[in-house]
Amino acid sequence: MSLHARTCNHLGFTLVEVMVALACMAIGFVALWGVHYASLRADIRTDLETGAIAAAYSQLDFFRSLSFTDPLLNDGNYSASTTGPTLPAAFTRSYSVQTDSAFSWKKTVTVTVTWTEKSGSFGGNKASVQHNVQMTTIIITLN
């Protein structure tokens, strides 16, 4: 019989160590998913806003190409869904024209592009929120 105590070389991990490591990894992955989801929502929102700005600018550019006396530039509020450049399905467009009372040679045109976006928490109830972009230009005649 040997006086030396047995020594055991334990290679590998115990079940408890594996479970703790998996729990830590799960917490990290959940946190990363939250950051990814928030980033994805911000990206979608930015794409929609950029598209709305492009649609508004395109409409203003169309109005700048018209003559000052064109019927599309009469004073009033209008829906521009069929007037001017084509519009992506997510957007609706309207515009208003106002002739300056002090200067009949000056018209102010304001284009509003509107879209509806779902808003809410991940997995929760989502509400429809309406957003819009407005751009204004001044059109003049030199006659």
Residue pairs with C-beta under 8 A, 6 or more apart in sequence:
13 21
34 122
37 122
45 117
48 90
48 115
48 117
48 131
49 131
49 133
51 88
51 90
51 91
52 91
52 113
52 114
52 115
52 131
52 132
52 133
53 113
53 133
53 135
55 85
55 87
55 88
55 91
55 93
55 113
56 93
56 111
56 112
56 113
56 133
56 134
56 135
57 135
58 84
58 85
59 80
59 84
59 85
59 93
59 95
59 111
59 113
60 109
60 111
60 135
60 137
62 83
62 84
62 85
63 72
63 73
63 84
63 95
63 109
63 111
63 137
63 139
64 137
64 139
66 72
66 73
68 105
68 107
68 139
68 140
68 141
68 143
69 141
72 78
72 83
73 97
73 107
73 109
73 139
74 97
75 97
75 98
75 99
75 107
76 96
76 97
77 94
77 95
77 96
78 94
78 95
78 96
78 97
79 92
79 93
79 94
80 93
80 94
80 95
80 111
81 87
81 92
81 93
84 93
87 93
87 113
90 115
91 113
91 114
91 115
92 113
92 114
92 115
93 111
93 112
93 113
93 114
94 111
94 112
94 114
95 109
95 110
95 111
95 112
96 109
96 110
97 107
97 108
97 109
98 107
98 108
98 110
99 106
99 107
100 106
100 107
100 108
105 140
105 141
105 142
105 143
106 138
106 139
106 140
107 138
107 139
107 140
108 136
108 137
108 138
108 139
109 136
109 137
109 138
109 139
110 134
110 135
110 136
111 134
111 135
111 136
112 132
112 133
112 134
113 132
113 133
113 134
114 130
114 131
114 132
115 130
115 131
115 132
116 128
116 129
116 130
116 131
117 128
117 129
117 130
117 131
118 126
118 127
118 128
118 129
119 126
119 127
119 128
119 129
120 126
120 127
